[in-house]
Amino acid sequence: MAEFNFIKECHPELAPQPTVLQGQTSEEDRELATPPKTKKYDDSESEEKSDAKDEITYADTAVQAAKDLHSIAVETLKKDVSSRGMNHTEGGWPREVDINETEHKNRFRRKLEKDENYVAATTALAERMEFFIEQSNAINIYEEYFADIYKIRTSQNLSPTFRIVNNYRDSALTPVTVSCISFQSGPVTEKVAIAYSTYTFQQKMESNSAYIWNLEFIDKPELTLRNSSSIYSIEYNPKDSNYIVAGSRNGQVSLFDIRRKDKINSLQASEQSRMENSHSDIVISALWISSKSNAEFFSASGDGNVFWWDCRNLSAPTDSIIVDPFKKPDTDLNPLCVCSLEYDWSNPTKFMCGSECGKILQYNRKAKSPSEKLSAMYCGPLNPIYSIQRNPSFPKYFLSIGGWAPSIWAEEFRESSIITPTDEMEYLLDGCWSPTRSSVFFTVNQAGYLSGWDLIRNQNKAIVETRISGEQLTSAKICETIPTKLFVGTEDGNLFIVEINEPLYEEDKEDKSNFQSMLERETRREKLVESKRREIRFKEKHAAEISDIKSERSSKKSDGSTDEERKAKAVELYMESINKTETLRSSLLKKLMKEARIYGINIRNDLKTGEEDPLSINADAEHQSDVDKSNLSE
């Protein structure tokens, strides 16, 4: 230590620099690390030695520039862990019993059952096990005690929203309208078929193809369906997703079998209807129907015809109906232009179609006569009905899209819709129900807006509205297996996948019952309103008839004829009709007697006893006329 101090005083440049120590330190190291004390300058000495300023020296001090750090390592005790398992198949048998021999085990059981203590031991064990069984049954380990607390009503706490998550676009240079959307059948939906066409009259189409897209890949379509004419409507077979039916702009229907695709993922129609037996206008819709062979479908067109087809032979339709509700005998046909079709698999004999003039017609295919096939007609607004869809939870009620407002109809009430919200600012083009929440439906319009409606929360206004595109939204459809995704097609060929949040697809326990009671209440209200309207119309009609009768009487009195003259005129007309009748009778009787003389028959001799003589008919008639005349005069 002394050597260190000597070196530092004589040669300070050779002194070791201060270092940062880590870990445990000894006493000597602490002394080395401790900086030396600074020599204090005394003021008294400065006064005495003020003249010797050059002899004053200053001491250098070492400064620790960083904090002292200590590293301490702690090693815990090691715990030995072992993993053990046991596979218990059968045990408890004595060593002399072979468990692989059934006879040995049965012999041992019979031996125990003959023992005197067997019954007592079994009874004691049963009482003991009964306690534990009852204790286990008292607690339901699968019961959710706080389900109502964890599951908060989303419709009250969350605001409904739309979010675009994907976009599929047609590869054609000229954009083509998305006219129809169809989903692959099955428990899991992986593909969607899209038809690109337009209803514009005589517009030339650049492409005659429809595409099948895989929902996981948006770069390019998985399969291209090629046809002789552009495809306007398309539909997957719900029982066999390998078959797709398509309706064309030239009126033909085509069948595609996906299993016959070529190496470049292109597919031509395997079957196609003949032009002479097809529709004469664009096939608006083609839907599969319930049948034993699962090979039948029907189609509708703007020419007013509905055809039924069998996909095993598309040369000619198997049945047809002309949509003409105002047809009268001996008159020419004037069918209505069909704009939409609706088919319910729970009622396979009935279907509905929407017309261009706002009529919704319900037909029964199995009716005997043509007049009985039209079972109901609903009079909506004077606008084309672009979409009809039944409520998935309550099939008696259906939604219609046409004009500036959607309408909810009841099947039993035909006069008017039971719920009609206020008119929108833009024209509606399509709509669909939510498959999981019965009171929610969606609509799209010409301005590019997607609207969500919840009839329980608001009957007059949409609860959420978002602009999806600057072009018209032409189609909207939601898949049953993917209730959170809404597929929206546009006029420029885009297909948007819109994600909806919980308030638009989750249904609480009371929502379905509340919605059903609301529909029944609105139906009763409309019936009462319609009965009151009928009563008012009947009173107005009755009052008009009475006024006509009074005016007629006043005109007769103005002629100057009295009541006796009018009565005499009436009697004269009555007697004239009687005379004509008697003249006809007498001529027929003479003709009969003449024919009888030709064949040598004597009518008087052939008359049986108690029968009336035909020649006395005139006398009786004259007597009866006198009686009628007297009665009429009275």
URURDA-V965720 format. One line per field, one symbol per residue. phi: phi as a letter, one per 20 degrees, with the letter a starting at -180 (. if undefined). psi: psi as a letter, one per 40 degrees, with the letter a starting at -180 (. if undefined). Layout:
phi = ???
psi = ???
//
This chain:
phi = .ffffffffecffeffffceecnfceffffffffffffffeeffffffdffeffefddeecedeecffdcdcdddffedeccdcbbdedabnefffeefedffffffffffffeffefffffffffffffffffffffdefefefcffffeefffdddefbdbfdbbdcfeffefcffebcbdffpfcedccdcddabefflefefcdddcddefecdfbffbdedcfcfeecbbfffebffdcdcddfenedccddffdfefelcbeffcbffffddfebfffbccfcfbfelcdbcccbffnddddcdffbefbfebbceebfdfcfmcffcfefedbcbcdffcfedbccddfenedddddfeffdffefeebcdeefecfeebcbfffecffdcdcdandbfcdddfeddfbfeccfffefcfecaabeffddfedbccccfeneddddcffebedbfebbceebeefeebbbcefecfeddecddfenededdedegfdcedefefffffffffffffffffffffffffffffffffffffffffffffffffneeffffffffffffffffffffffffffffffffffffemdefffefffneefffeffffffffffffffffff
psi = ddddddddddgddeiiihihhiaiiiddddddehiiihhihhddddddfddfddehiihiihhheiihhhhhhhhiihhhhihiihhhdhaeiidehheehddddddddddddeidedddddddddddddddddddddhheehhdfddddgihdedeihhiihheihhiheidhhihhdihiihiidhheihhhhhiiehhfhhhdifiiihiheehediidihhhidiihdiihihedheehhiihideeiiihhhdefiadffihihdiiiiddeaieahhdihiiihidefeiiiiiieeeihihiheegediidiihhggeehiifiiigiihheiihhhdegeeiiiihideehhhhihdeididdedhdihhhaifiihdhhhihddgeeiihhhhaeiiihihdehediidhhiiiidihidiiiihedhdehiiiiadeehhhhhhdddheeiieihihdieiihdihihidegeehhhhiideeihhhhhiadeeehhidedddddddddddddddddddddddddddddddddddddddddddddddedeiiddddddddddddddddddddddddddddddddddddefhhdddehiheiihdeeddddddddddddddddd.
//
